[in-house]
Amino acid sequence: MRSACKRYVLIGMFGIVMQSSDAVMALDEVKLGKAVPNSFAFGATEVGIEAKIFEREGIEVEVTSFRGDAQMQQALAAGSLDIGLGSGPALGFRAKGAPAIGVAVMYGPPANLALVLPFDTPIKAIGDLRGKRIGVTTAGSLTDWLVRELSRQQAWGSDGIQILALGQMQARLAAIQRGELDGMVIEAATGYELEEAGKAKNFLLFGDIAKDFYTHVIFATDAMIEKRPDLLRRFLRGWFKTGIAAKIYDAQIGGFSSDGAWSPAAIEVIRHSLKELGILTSVPDAKAIYNDAFVPVKF
């Protein structure tokens, strides 16, 4: 807990001026986890902190980053976190007994994820990808599922494209430069940076491949839901106020949810992806993997 006296914040790039206040306010701490440290979508956390949007909701956010959904879910289960920012397929951890559940949608179809190829690639069309070697983060991850879904849509089956799980982007980029990979799945924003550096280029955006899907989801622990539901509501209000204020890249803003409400069609795709990825042995009941009591968020 901490106190804040005068608060003057000018966010020049958004044209937002926050009002000052002389009132001393005790803040409730929320321990927040990010499944990965460098996701552009998760960057709204720092925007909300710096703009004092969470503070105006009476919240101090403590942020911890992880190496993937599984590690973050372990922290949620251990009580080290109250809220987590993860992927749609991570909803499957709930059906495996995890004491945390999806409470709000953050980002819809994966328009922020791209298949990136080297500049000198002989691949000119999607049909040329058959049998090619594509690098993903880990087996059973969102990046894994997206490549398999692309293969299935081309009627090649889920293994029509070779998938190699090589972890961090730097390792996959090095493998491409050594000729060990034909491409990789990363955030589109990083792909554009690689393009500017002359190292690789975005070939396709996965938002066109999985139109009914949840790329990113907000999770909360059972303890948070049961013991501090008002604090959870305040956090979500602060989060979505941040998303609306930021108006992050025009190419991606359409994918952000404005109120966290769930779509049955997207949940249906997520449910089946959990079996396809090997996260679960069978397709779970929809209500077993998410909680809709806290959305749509009211302003």
N, C-alpha and C positions, 0 to 999 in steps of 0.2 A: 504494500500500500504506500502511496505517496500523496503529497498535496501539491496543488498547482494554484498559483495566485493569478497574476495578470497573464492573459493569453492573447498574443497578437500574431496572427499567421497570415502571410500573403503568399498565395500560390500563383505566381506570375503566369506560368504556362497554362493554367486553367482559368485564369481571370477570376479567382474566387478570393474574397476577403472575409476572414472569420472575425466575428465581433469579439471585443475584449470583455473580460469579466474580472471583477475584484473578489468574487466569492471564492472561498477556499473549498475545494471539493476532494473528498476522499475517494480514491479510485479502487474499483474491484479488479483484481488481477485475473487475467485469462491466459492460460498457457496454451499457445498455439503451435502446431507442428506443420511443416511443409514436407510433403513426400519427397520432393527434390529441391535443391537450393536455388536453381537458376531458371525456374519456369517463369516466363513472362506473365502468365495469368496470375501467379501467386504474388507478383510484385505489388499488387494493389494493397497488400498488407502494409508495406512500408509507406505507401502513399497515404493510407488512412492514419498511420501513426504520426508521420511528419505533419500532415494537415490538421492533426488533433481532432479528427472526426471521431475516433474511438474515445478520446478523452471527453468529448462533449456528451458521449453516452455513459460517462462515468466509468470507463474501462481503461486499464493499463494492459497492453498486450506484450507478453514475453514470447519471443519467437525462437524456435529450434528447427533446423533443417536436417533432413535424413537422406539416405541413399536409395530410397524407394518406398513404395506403399507398404511392403511387408514390415520393414523396420519401423515405420511410423505407427503401424497398427500395433506393434509390440509395445511401443511407448504409450499408446492409448490404453492398452490392456493393463499396463503396469501402473496406471494412474499418474504418469509423468506429464500427461497432456490432458487438456479439457476438450479441445477442438482440433481437428486435423483437416488439411487441405490435400486431397488425393484424387485418384482417377475414378472413372465410372466403374471399371471392373473391380476396384477395391471394395465395392458394395458386397462382393461375394464373401468377404471375411466375416460378415455378420452371420451368414448362413452356416459358417464353420464354428460359430460360438463366440465370436469376438464381442466384447462389452462396449462396442461403439457402433453407431448406425448413421447412415446418410440422412441429413436433416434439411439440406437445401441444395439446389442445383447452382453451380457456378458458371459452367461453360458448356454449351451444347455441342453440335457436331465439330469434329476435330479439324477445323479450318486453320488452326494454329500449328498443325503438325504437317510435315512435308516429307516426301521421298526425295532425297538429295543425291545427285549423281556427279561424278567428276566431269570437268569440262570436255575432256577428250573421249567421252563415252560413245560407243557405237549404238547405244540404245536411242532410238528416235521416237518410238511409240510404245504404248502400254503392252502391246502384243510381243514386243522384244524382251520383256522382263521374264518370260518363262525360263525356268532353270537358272536364273541369275542369282548371285549371292548378295543378300541384303542384310546389313547389320542392324540389330535392335539392342535395346538395353539389357533385358533379362528375359528368360523363358517365362511365359505366362503373363507378360506385361502388356500394357496397352499397345506399345509399338509392335510387339509380336502379333497381337490379334489383328491389327490393321493390315499388316502384310498378308496374313492368311486370308482375311476378308477380301482383299484385292485379288488374290489368286482364285478364290472361290467365284468371284464375280466374273472372272475370265473363263470359268468352267474348267479350271485346271486342278480343282480340289484344293484342300488347305495346304498341300505341300508342293504346289506347282512352282513356287519360288523358294529357293534355298534360304533359310533363316539362320543367321549366326548371332548368338547373344554374346556381345563383347563389352557390355557395360557402358562406361562414360563415353561421351561424344569424342573426346580426344583420342581414345583408343580406336574407335571406329574410323575416324578420319585418317589416322596413321595406317590402318589396315587398307583403306582405299588407296592411299599414296603408295603402298607397297604392292598393290595389285591383288590383294587378298580378298577384297570386297568389290562389288560392282555398284554399291550404293548403300545408303543408310537412312533411317527414319529419325528426324530431329525436329525441333521447333522451327517453324518457317522463318521466324525472325533471325535465328542463327544461320539458317540457310542463306538468307540475303547477305549477312555479314561475310560468310564464306565466299559468296559470289563476288562481293566487292574486293575481297582479298585475292581473288583469282584461284581459289582452291576447289570450289565445287559450285553447283547450281541447283536451285529447286526445280524438280521435274514435274511433280504434281502435289496438290494439297488434298489431304485425306478427308476434308469436309465434303468433297464430291463423292467420296467412296462410302462413307457412313453418315447419311443425312439424318437418321433418327438415332441419336447416340448422346451420351454424356461423357465429355472428355474429362471434366473436373467437377468434383463434388465436395461439399463441406460435411464433415463428420463431427458428431458429438458423442461423448461417452454417456453411458447409461446414468452414471452419477450426476453428470451435468444436467441431463434431462429431468431426472427425478428430484434433485436437491436444489438446483439453481436455474430453473426454466426461465425466469425473468432475465437473468444475466445472459443466457443464451439468446433470448429475443433481442436484447440490446446489442449484443455482438453482431448478430445478423443484420440488424438495422444499420449499424455502423458500416459493415462490410458493403452492403448494397448502396448505401449513400456514397461510399468511396468509388464504387464502380461507375455510378452515374456521373459523379463529378469528374472522374479522370478522363473518360472518353478516350481510352487508350487506342492504339492504331485503328484507323478507319477500316482496314482490311479485317480486323478481328472483333471490333466492338459488337457487331451483329450477333456474335456467338455468345456473348455474355448475357446471363439471365438478369432481368431487372427486379425480380422478386423471389427467386429461388424455387418457384413452383415446378412440380414434376410433370413429365409427359408420359402417359401410359405406353405410347409407341416406342419411345426411347428406352424405357424400362424393359420392354419386351426384348429388344435387341440385346441389352446388357445381360438379361437373364440367360439367354442362350450362349452369349460369349463366355460366360463363366465355366460352362461345361467344355466348350471348345478349347479354352486355354488350359484346362486341367486344374483350374482353381477348385472346382467342385466336380463330383462324379455324376451329378444329375442336375437338371435345370431346377433351380429353387422356386418356391412360391414368391410372387412379386412382393407381397407385404413382409416377407421375411428379411428383405435386404434394405428397406428404406422406411423412413418415418416422415409422414406428411403433416404432422400436427403443428409444425412451426412455420409453414409456408401456405399460401403466398405471404411474404413479409408485408406488414401494414405500415404505412408512413403517416 
